[in-house]
Structures are given as structure tokens and as C-alpha cells.
Amino acid sequence: MDQRSNKDPFIPKPPGNLFATNPEAWLAAIVESSDDAVIGKTLDSVIRSWNAGATRVFGYEAAEAIGQTVYLIMPPERYDEEPKIIEQLSRGERIDHFETVRLRKDGTRIEVSLSVSPIRDAQGRIIGAAKIARDISEAKRLRRLEREQAEQLQELASELEQQVEEGQSLMEELEQTNEELARSLASTKEARRQAEDATRRAEEAKRQAEDANAAKSQFLAMMSHELRTPLNAIAGYVDLFELEIRGQLTAEQKQDISRIKRSQETLLRLIEDVLSFAKLESGRLEYQYEDVHIDSVLASLESFVAPSLAQKHVTYRFDGCGADVVISIDQDKVEQIMLNLLSNAVKFTDNGSVELSCSVNDADVRIQVRDSGRGIKPEMLEKIFQPFVQGEAPLTRTAEGTGLGLAISREFARAMGGEITAESEPGRGSVFTLVLPRHRRAASDAPHGG
């Protein structure tokens, strides 16, 4: 009679499959399914086993590798590593995480991390070795890119700090000469002569200050490519890791990759704003006009704000102008304007909706971004288009950004013969309208104001 109560845990019967009765088959299945290369070799370096992971890492099929020596996958300048490895194994020592370089079948070199353990027979004699090789080429390349990016940003910060110090020094000199001028005006003829000298010094100091500021703006504008390229490279490798092309990630690794991606996107957005503003100040910004289907441009924007929309549970709607509407614009500038407007709409909408719509007449195209967010006070509607302004003081402390987005967007719009306006009611949302000419016209003909 079964003496177990209903509360006794259920004890399953042992499985009757091959893996339960044959531990060697279980171990072989684990080895074969590993993403890493698992290779068995004799003490004379002859390959005796080769898993699917080894084929993925080195490119050789098992039939091509088994019976060959491990020198098959070693660059000639690394041949001296094998005798040292065999010597350690012969002493019964294990080798952990030895980083080196190996060759693929196609001749390319890859960086690998090796772990090697001795294999013993039934009498305990060492008869060979089990080697695990992990491809770390991409991981090491990403670390190098991160180091290079950090060094470039550090150099940029140092140069900018030096420029700021020089500018401050010139401004102090300008203030000092202005004080000398004020005292000289009330003095004698000699004082008047001194005043004229002081005026000349003041003008020279002002010119030097303006030159220093122009040099700073020019320097920032020229750094565009150098800053964006490594950031875009980081984004590309992060995407590879997110897709788990290089191997499955743990939950902690996925969380770390997500943090890296958010930081990269934030840094790239801030750099784009600062560089665009610097180019505007220095007069180096150029416009490349082309005829585009405006609906195609606007429809592509949703993918950029989709993660933020999903995170905040904000609904999104797009109503286009029509598939046949073509206008002459600088597409990159219009995309930057609309991403600024859409990002702001999502940022300041805690719940509700964001709508993007487009309408057209013979002369103009009107693109509107409407949200149901916090809204803007009437006295701030024009101020938000000024550089470094983000609305009310509490928002400047909680919202990300430089406060340059709207200022840059309006300058872009006006340069293309258009305009941006804003309407809002606190607590009931905002509407930002971008007006662009259907055909290219001079910026002086652009509409201004509401």
C-alpha cells in the first residue's frame, strides 16, 4: 500500500531515453551544441574531435580537420605556443582564458580565448587535451572603439576648455579697457589721447574675442564627422549584440547593452544639436535640395520615436498629404526638424496621443505635430525658439536636451523659405506647424511670425 499522503511531492520516474542511460551521449550532445569551438587533440597535437562550434569559428568541416595537427589553425608566428601548451598539459596543468590569434579556413585572422584541459585514460595517464576556443574578435574591437571614442571626446573637451579660457581672458581684458576708457573721457587732453589708445585696444580685444569665438564655432563644425563616426560604429556593434548574432546574451548583458544604446543615442542627439548650432553660428551650414515625396519622409519618422511611444503608452497617428505630393527640400534638414518636434511631443506627453498630419495647397505644404501633453504658457511660445530655452524651469531640470532643438529647427525652416509656429494651452497640449514652400524660394521670401 502506498504510504505517501496527498501532500507528498511527486517523484517522477527516471526517463527511459538514451541520454538518461548513457552519460557519454549526453556529454557529446552538449559539446556538439556549444557555440564555442570544442576540439580534442593528442599530445602530439593531432586533432581527434571537432564540434559544430569549431566549424562555425574556424570554417573547416570536421572531416577536413580531424587527423590534421592543430597547426592547421595557427599562424606561423604562433607555432611556438603549441609546445609550451603541450608541456603544461603533460604536467597535468590546466590553461585558462589564454588570449591569442588563430587562422580561419579563408585565411582571416581571429582573436580567440583558449581554455585547455588535460584528458586522462582509465589509468590516470595524460593522453591528450580538450581545447575550448571562443571568438572574441568583435568584443575586443568594440572595446577598442570605446577607448578610442573616450580619448577623442577627452581631447575635444580639453581643446574646448582651452578655447573657453582664452575667450574669458579676452573678455576680461575688454572689460578692463572699457573701464579705462570711461575714466579717460573725463580727463585732460593727455587723458583723451589715452582714451583713444584705450579705444583702439578695446576694439582689438573685441576683434580677438570675436575671432576666438568664430574659431571655436568653426572647430566644432569641423568635428562633426570625427564625433559621429565612432558613435555610429558603437551603435552598429550594439545592434549586433542585441540580435544575438555573436551568441546568446544573459538578461544582465541585455540590460547593459540597452543602457549602452540609450547613452549612445542621447550623446549622438546632443552632439548633433551642438554641431548644428555651431555650424549655424559660423555660417558653414550648407543645404542640398532635392525633389522628394513628402509622405515617404514623414512616414519613416515613426520608427525613430516608436520605443519612446511604447514606453509611455502614448498612441500615434499619421495622416499624410498624398502619395503624389512632391516638394523641393533638403531632406536631412526636414527630417531633423520633424524628429525634434516629434521627440518634444512624446517627451512632454505623459499619456494620451501624438498626431502627425500633412496638408497641401498650390504654394505650401503644412506639417503639424499635435500632442495632448502638458502644454506651454502663452508668454513662453516665442521664447522656446531661442537657444538653450526648454520652457518652464521645472522642465529644464527634468527633460533631456540642450535647449537647441527648436532654435535650430526654426533656422533650418527659414533657410528653406519656410517657418515654424507654435500654439498651445497649458494642460491641454500643443500644436507645432512647419510650413514649407512646394517649390524652392529664397529665405527672404519666407513667412514669419504666427
C-alpha positions in Angstrom: 0.0 0.0 0.0 1.3 3.5 -0.9 2.1 5.3 2.4 2.5 8.7 0.8 0.0 11.4 1.7 -1.6 13.8 -0.8 1.0 16.4 0.3 4.0 14.3 -0.6 5.9 15.7 -3.6 5.5 14.0 -6.9 8.6 11.9 -7.6 9.0 11.4 -11.4 10.2 8.2 -12.9 13.6 8.2 -14.4 13.4 8.9 -18.2 13.9 6.0 -20.3 15.8 7.7 -23.2 19.4 7.4 -24.4 20.7 10.5 -22.5 19.4 9.2 -19.1 21.2 5.8 -19.5 24.2 7.0 -21.4 26.0 10.0 -19.8 28.6 9.9 -22.6 25.8 10.6 -25.2 24.5 13.4 -23.0 28.0 15.0 -22.8 28.6 14.6 -26.6 25.3 16.4 -27.3 26.2 19.2 -25.0 29.6 19.6 -26.7 28.1 19.5 -30.2 25.5 22.2 -29.4 28.1 24.6 -27.9 28.6 27.9 -29.7 32.3 27.7 -28.8 34.8 25.6 -30.7 35.5 22.3 -28.7 38.5 20.4 -30.0 40.1 17.2 -28.8 43.8 16.5 -29.6 46.5 14.1 -28.7 49.8 15.1 -27.0 51.5 15.1 -30.5 49.0 17.9 -31.5 46.8 15.7 -33.8 43.1 16.7 -33.9 40.8 13.8 -32.8 37.4 15.6 -32.3 35.9 18.7 -33.8 32.4 20.0 -32.9 29.9 22.2 -34.9 31.1 25.2 -33.0 34.6 24.6 -34.3 33.3 24.6 -37.8 31.5 28.0 -37.2 34.6 29.5 -35.6 37.3 28.2 -38.0 35.4 27.3 -41.2 36.7 23.8 -41.5 34.3 20.8 -41.5 35.1 18.0 -39.1 36.2 15.7 -41.9 38.7 18.3 -43.1 40.2 18.9 -39.6 40.3 15.5 -37.9 43.6 13.8 -38.4 45.4 17.2 -39.1 47.6 18.9 -36.5 46.4 22.0 -34.7 49.0 23.9 -36.7 46.2 23.9 -39.3 44.5 26.8 -37.5 47.7 28.6 -36.2 49.5 31.5 -37.9 53.2 30.6 -38.5 54.4 33.2 -36.0 52.3 31.5 -33.3 53.7 27.9 -33.8 55.9 28.3 -30.7 52.8 28.4 -28.5 51.9 24.8 -29.1 55.0 23.2 -27.5 54.5 25.3 -24.4 50.8 24.3 -24.2 51.7 20.6 -24.5 54.4 21.0 -21.9 51.9 22.4 -19.4 49.3 19.7 -20.2 51.9 17.0 -19.7 52.4 18.3 -16.1 48.7 18.0 -15.6 48.2 21.8 -15.6 45.1 23.5 -17.0 45.3 26.6 -19.2 42.5 29.2 -18.6 41.5 32.1 -20.9 44.7 32.3 -22.9 44.1 35.1 -25.5 45.9 34.6 -28.8 45.3 34.7 -32.6 44.2 31.8 -34.9 43.5 31.3 -38.6 40.2 30.6 -40.3 40.0 28.4 -43.4 39.6 31.5 -45.6 42.9 32.9 -44.2 41.4 35.6 -42.0 42.8 36.0 -38.5 40.6 36.0 -35.5 41.3 36.8 -31.8 40.3 33.9 -29.5 40.3 33.0 -25.8 41.6 29.4 -25.2 40.9 27.1 -22.2 42.8 23.8 -22.4 42.4 20.8 -20.0 44.3 17.5 -20.0 42.5 14.3 -20.9 43.4 11.1 -18.9 42.8 7.4 -19.6 41.4 4.9 -17.2 44.8 4.5 -15.5 45.1 8.3 -15.0 47.7 8.9 -17.7 47.5 12.1 -19.7 46.8 11.1 -23.3 45.6 14.3 -24.9 43.8 17.6 -24.3 40.4 19.2 -24.6 40.5 22.7 -26.0 37.7 25.3 -25.9 38.2 28.3 -28.2 35.9 31.4 -28.1 36.0 34.0 -30.8 36.5 37.4 -29.0 37.4 39.4 -32.1 34.2 41.6 -32.1 34.2 42.1 -28.3 37.8 43.3 -28.4 37.1 45.5 -31.4 34.2 47.1 -29.6 36.4 47.7 -26.5 39.0 49.4 -28.7 36.3 51.6 -30.3 35.0 52.6 -26.9 38.6 53.5 -25.8 39.2 55.5 -29.0 35.9 57.3 -28.6 36.7 58.2 -25.0 40.1 59.5 -26.0 38.6 61.6 -28.8 36.0 63.1 -26.5 38.6 63.8 -23.9 40.8 65.6 -26.5 37.8 67.6 -27.6 36.9 68.5 -24.1 40.4 69.7 -23.4 40.6 71.8 -26.6 37.2 73.4 -25.9 38.2 74.1 -22.3 41.3 75.9 -23.6 39.2 77.9 -26.1 36.8 78.9 -23.3 39.7 80.0 -21.1 41.1 82.1 -23.9 37.7 83.7 -24.6 37.3 84.5 -20.9 40.7 86.1 -20.7 39.9 88.3 -23.8 36.6 89.3 -22.3 38.2 90.3 -19.0 40.7 92.4 -21.0 37.9 94.0 -22.9 36.1 94.9 -19.6 39.3 96.4 -18.2 39.9 98.5 -21.3 36.3 99.8 -21.2 36.8 100.9 -17.6 40.0 102.7 -18.7 38.0 104.4 -21.5 35.3 105.7 -19.1 37.9 107.2 -16.8 39.8 108.8 -19.7 36.8 110.6 -21.1 36.6 112.8 -18.0 40.3 113.7 -18.1 42.6 116.2 -19.8 44.0 116.3 -23.4 46.5 113.7 -22.3 43.7 111.6 -20.9 41.8 112.0 -24.2 44.8 110.7 -26.0 45.0 107.8 -23.6 41.3 107.2 -24.2 41.9 107.0 -27.9 44.6 104.4 -27.2 42.3 102.5 -24.9 39.6 102.6 -27.6 42.0 101.0 -30.1 42.9 98.4 -27.5 39.3 97.7 -26.8 38.5 97.3 -30.5 41.4 95.0 -30.9 40.5 92.9 -27.9 36.9 92.7 -29.2 38.1 91.6 -32.6 40.3 89.0 -31.0 37.4 87.8 -28.8 35.2 87.5 -31.9 37.9 85.7 -33.8 38.3 83.3 -30.9 34.5 82.7 -30.9 34.5 82.2 -34.6 37.4 79.7 -34.4 35.5 77.8 -31.7 32.4 77.5 -33.9 34.5 76.5 -36.9 36.3 73.9 -34.8 33.0 72.4 -33.6 31.6 72.3 -37.1 34.6 70.5 -38.4 34.5 67.9 -35.7 31.1 66.6 -37.0 32.5 63.5 -38.9 35.1 62.6 -36.2 32.4 62.5 -33.5 29.6 60.8 -35.4 31.7 58.0 -36.9 32.8 56.2 -33.7 29.3 56.7 -32.2 27.7 55.2 -35.2 30.2 52.3 -35.0 29.2 51.7 -31.4 25.5 51.7 -32.3 26.2 49.1 -35.1 28.0 46.7 -32.8 25.4 47.2 -30.1 22.7 46.2 -32.6 24.7 43.0 -33.5 24.9 42.1 -29.8 21.1 42.8 -29.4 20.3 40.5 -32.3 22.5 37.8 -30.6 24.3 37.2 -33.8 27.5 36.7 -31.8 25.9 34.4 -29.3 23.1 34.3 -26.7 23.1 37.1 -24.1 22.2 36.8 -20.4 19.4 39.0 -19.0 22.1 41.2 -17.3 24.1 41.5 -20.6 20.9 42.5 -22.4 20.2 45.2 -19.8 23.8 46.5 -20.1 23.6 46.6 -23.9 20.3 48.5 -23.6 21.9 51.1 -21.3 24.9 51.5 -23.8 22.4 52.0 -26.7 20.4 54.6 -24.8 23.5 56.5 -23.8 24.9 56.4 -27.3 21.6 57.7 -28.8 21.4 60.5 -26.2 25.1 61.5 -26.8 24.6 61.5 -30.6 21.4 63.6 -30.3 23.2 66.2 -28.1 26.2 66.3 -30.4 24.0 66.7 -33.4 22.3 69.7 -31.8 25.6 71.4 -30.7 27.3 70.8 -34.0 24.3 72.1 -36.0 24.1 75.2 -33.8 27.9 75.8 -34.2 27.6 75.5 -38.0 24.7 78.0 -38.0 26.7 80.4 -36.0 29.8 80.1 -38.2 27.8 80.2 -41.4 29.2 76.9 -42.6 25.9 75.0 -42.9 25.0 74.0 -46.5 21.7 72.9 -48.0 21.3 70.1 -50.5 17.9 70.4 -52.3 16.1 67.5 -54.0 12.6 66.6 -55.1 11.1 64.1 -52.6 7.7 62.6 -51.9 7.0 64.2 -48.6 4.7 61.4 -47.3 7.6 58.9 -47.6 9.8 61.1 -45.5 7.1 61.7 -42.8 6.0 58.0 -42.7 9.6 56.9 -41.9 9.8 59.0 -38.7 7.6 56.7 -36.6 10.3 54.1 -36.3 12.5 56.7 -34.5 10.0 57.6 -31.8 8.3 54.2 -31.5 10.4 53.0 -28.5 9.5 56.2 -26.5 5.8 55.9 -27.5 5.7 52.3 -26.4 7.5 53.1 -23.1 5.0 55.8 -22.2 1.9 54.1 -23.7 1.2 57.1 -26.0 -0.8 56.4 -29.2 0.5 57.7 -32.5 -1.4 58.6 -35.7 -0.1 59.7 -39.1 -2.3 61.4 -41.8 -0.3 62.2 -45.0 -0.6 64.7 -47.8 -1.0 62.1 -50.5 1.4 59.8 -52.3 1.8 62.1 -55.3 2.9 65.3 -53.4 6.5 66.2 -54.3 8.4 69.2 -52.8 11.9 70.5 -53.2 13.7 70.4 -49.8 16.9 69.4 -48.0 15.6 66.0 -46.8 18.1 65.6 -44.0 17.2 69.1 -42.5 13.5 68.4 -42.7 13.9 65.0 -41.0 15.9 66.7 -38.2 13.2 69.4 -37.8 10.4 66.8 -37.6 12.4 64.5 -35.3 12.9 67.5 -32.9 9.2 68.3 -33.0 8.1 64.6 -32.6 10.6 63.9 -29.8 9.4 67.0 -27.9 5.8 66.0 -28.3 6.5 62.5 -26.9 8.8 63.8 -24.2 6.2 66.2 -22.7 3.2 63.9 -23.2 2.7 61.6 -20.2 -0.4 60.0 -21.5 -2.7 60.5 -24.5 -1.7 60.8 -28.1 0.7 62.4 -30.6 -0.6 63.1 -34.2 1.4 63.9 -37.3 -0.6 65.4 -40.2 0.1 67.0 -43.6 -1.9 69.2 -45.8 -1.1 70.9 -49.1 -2.1 73.8 -51.4 -0.7 75.2 -54.6 2.1 77.2 -52.8 2.8 75.5 -49.5 2.9 72.2 -47.5 1.8 72.4 -43.9 3.0 69.7 -41.5 1.6 69.7 -38.0 2.6 67.8 -34.8 -0.2 67.8 -32.3 0.1 66.3 -28.8 -2.2 66.1 -25.7 0.7 66.8 -23.3 1.5 69.4 -20.7 1.2 72.5 -22.9 3.1 75.7 -22.9 2.3 79.1 -21.2 1.5 81.9 -23.7 4.5 84.0 -22.7 6.8 81.1 -23.5 5.6 80.4 -27.0 8.3 82.6 -28.7 11.0 82.1 -26.1 11.1 78.4 -26.6 12.6 79.1 -30.1 15.6 80.9 -28.5 18.8 78.9 -28.0 19.2 77.0 -24.6 15.5 77.5 -23.6 13.3 74.5 -22.8 10.2 76.1 -21.4 9.4 76.4 -17.8 12.2 76.0 -15.2 11.0 72.6 -13.8 11.1 71.2 -17.3 14.7 72.3 -17.8 15.7 70.2 -14.8 13.8 67.0 -15.8 13.9 66.9 -19.6 16.9 65.7 -21.5 18.4 68.0 -24.2 20.4 71.1 -24.8 17.5 73.5 -25.5 18.8 74.0 -29.0 16.4 71.8 -31.0 13.6 74.3 -31.6 16.1 77.2 -32.3 17.9 75.0 -34.9 14.6 73.8 -36.4 13.3 77.3 -37.0 16.6 78.4 -38.6 16.5 75.4 -40.9 12.9 76.1 -41.8 13.6 79.8 -42.6 16.7 79.0 -44.6 14.5 76.8 -46.8 11.9 79.6 -47.3 9.6 78.2 -44.6 8.6 78.9 -41.0 7.7 77.1 -37.7 5.0 78.3 -35.4 3.6 77.0 -32.1 0.1 77.1 -30.5 -0.6 75.7 -27.0 -2.8 75.8 -24.0 -1.3 74.7 -20.6 -2.6 71.3 -19.6 -4.3 70.6 -23.0 -1.4 70.0 -25.3 0.4 71.9 -28.1 0.5 72.2 -31.9 3.7 72.9 -33.8 3.3 73.8 -37.5 6.1 73.6 -40.1 5.3 75.5 -43.4 7.5 74.7 -46.4 7.2 76.0 -50.0 6.3 73.4 -52.6 8.9 74.9 -54.8 12.3 76.3 -53.7 12.3 80.0 -52.9 14.7 82.4 -51.2 14.8 82.6 -47.4 13.9 86.4 -47.6 10.5 85.4 -49.1 9.7 83.1 -46.1 6.6 83.8 -43.9 7.4 85.0 -40.4 5.5 85.1 -37.1 2.2 83.3 -36.5 
